[in-house]
Amino acid sequence: MNLRIGHGWDSHAFQAGVPLRIGGIAIDHPEGLAGHSDGDVLLHALTDALLGAVAAGDIGTFFPPGDARWKNADSTIFLNLALEEIQHAGYRIVNLDATLVLAKPKITPIAGEIRERLADLLNMDTKAISIKAKTPEGLGLDHVAQAHATVLLEKVEDPEEMKSMSAVIENQRHLEDVVRNLLAEVHGTLPQRQTVKVKVFDTEDIT
């Protein structure tokens, strides 16, 4: 069995007046995470873990923070493209282990909801998704959220399973022209149909 491991890490500072999103869900909190996109620190770390596992670069390779197209973007855009990359390489996700490091809000009460959302985005069983939370005790980082994500991938041998993966990604895709052109630039091939979805949040730094 051909296995690959990927690890991703990201951090964002908290900022007043910004909606907080972690793991693809909205969280009721006085401050959100600053970022050029929606600042979803967990989805950013997961995206990098997936891209790294198939040696496809990192989130900044596809979505430079200076590119106005990604201003206020929903981070599921980045995750969807990472899913495209692992499919392109012929792999699927076996399991995900993630750790959030932040002083607040408390993650344990909503960890189940985050797992459910990730299971939906990744087409996985929640039993294969672990979400843990730690406080940055002694680090002086109480106003920062960090995320570590580790994924295990395995080579897909069954063509029917690849078709299933394609169907899931197809259901999640929007912004077709932008992302298909990105992949065409990276792989030097003719653009193929791809779409991803954008939601609007006002933040400042993507990674």
N, C-alpha and C positions, 0 to 999 in steps of 0.2 A: 504493500500500500504506500503510495506517494503522499507524504505529509509535509505541511509547511506551517511554521509558526510566525505570527506577526505581532509586534508590540507598538502601541501608539500612546503618546502622552500629549496633554495640552493643558493650558492654564489661562484663565481670564480674571481680571479684577472686577469686583462688583461696582455697579454704577447706579445712582439714583435715577428714577424716571425711565428705566428700561425694563421691559417685561422679562421675567426669568423663565428660561426654558432649559431643561436638562433631560437628556435621553428622549427627546422628541415630545415631551409633554410640557404644558404650561403649569408653573408652580406659583402659588399665591405667596408673594414675598415682597417687602418694600423695595428691594433692589434687584436688578437683573445683572447680567454679565456683559461687560463691554466687549464689542467686537465688530468688525466690518459687516459680518453677517448677523445672525441672531444670537451669537455667542454661546451656542450649545456646546459646552466643553466636552461632554461625553461623546456626542456624535462626531466631533472633530477628532478625538482620540481614537475612536473606533474606525473612522475613515482611514486614518494613518496606519492603523494596525492592519487593515485589509490590504491597502495598497502596498505596505511594506512586505507582507507575506508573499506577494507575487512579484516583488521587486519592480513595482510600477511607479516609483517615485513617492511623493507625498502630496498632501492637500494643496500646498502652495504651487506645485507643479501644474496643476489643473486650474486652480482658483487663486491667482495672485491677489494679495490684499489691496494692491493699487488699482485693480480692475473694477471700474464702476458697475459692471454687470452684476457683481456679487454684493453690492451695497444692500443691506437689510435682508439678504437672502435666507430662506429657510434651509437649515443645515441638512435636511434630508436630501437636498440636491447633491451634496458632496457624498453622502452615503450611497445614494443610488449609483453614482458614477463608479465608486469603489466596487459595488456589486457587479457592475458591467465589466470591470477589469478582472475580477476573479473568475467570472464566467468566461471571458475572453481567454484566460489562461487555462481554463478547464478544471476549475476547482469549486468546491462548495464548503460552507462553514460547518464544522463539527460542533464546536462550542465556543462560548465567549465568557471571559472572566474579566470583570471591570471593578476598579476601585476609585471612588470619589473621595477627595481630600478637601474638606471645607468645614468651617466652624458652624455655619448655619446656611440654610435651614436644615433641619433634621431629615435625613434621607430614608432612614429605616421605615417610617410610616408610609412612604410612597414608593419604596423599592419594588413592591409587587406591581404597581401601576407602570413603572418604568420598564420592568421586565416584559410585561404584556405588550407595551408599545414596541419595544425592540423585537419581540417575537413576531409581531405583525410586519414590521419593516424588513426583517431578515428572512421571513418565512421559516421560522424555527420554533421548536417546542420550548416553552419557558424553562423546562428542566435542563436545557442546555445553555441557559443564560444565568450568570451569577452577577449580582450587583452588591458591592460592599461599600461601606462608608467609614472614613476615619476623620478625626479632627487633626488640624495641623499643630498639635501641641508642641510648644517650645520653638516653633519655626518663625514666629512673627508674621504669619501669613493669614491672619484672621479675616482679611478683606479680599481674599483671593480664593477661587475655586480651581482645583486641579483634578484631572482625570487620567487614570492609567487603564488601558484596554489591551488584553491579550487574546488573540484568536488562534484556533487550530483549524487548518484547512486540510481537506483530503482531495485527491484527484478523483474526478468523476469519470467512471468507466461506462455507465449506462446512458446511452443517447436520450432515452426517454426522460431521465432525470434532468438532463440539460434543457430539454424542452420545457419542463416544469419550472425550472429556474427562470427561463426566458419569459414565461407567462407572468410570473410574479413581478419581475422588473418592469415589464410592459405596463402593468396595471399601476405602477407607481410613477411613471415618467411624465414630465411636462417640460416646457421650454425646449422643445425638440431641436430647433436649429442651432442653438447655442452649444449644447452639450455634444451633439453629433459632430460639430465642427471641431470641438476640442479634442475628441478622440481621434478624429481624422488627422489633426496636426501631430498628435503624439505618435500615432502608429504609421503615419505616412500612407494612409489608405483612403479610398473614397468614403465620404460620410455615409453612415447607415442610420436608419430611423432610431432616434432616441429622444425621450422627453423627460423633463423633471419639473418640479413645482416650486414656485416662489411664494413666501409669505413675507410681509413687511414688518421689520423691526428696526429701530434706529440705534445702531451700535458702531464701533470704530475699528476693531482689529480682528482679522479673520482667524489667526492662529495663536 
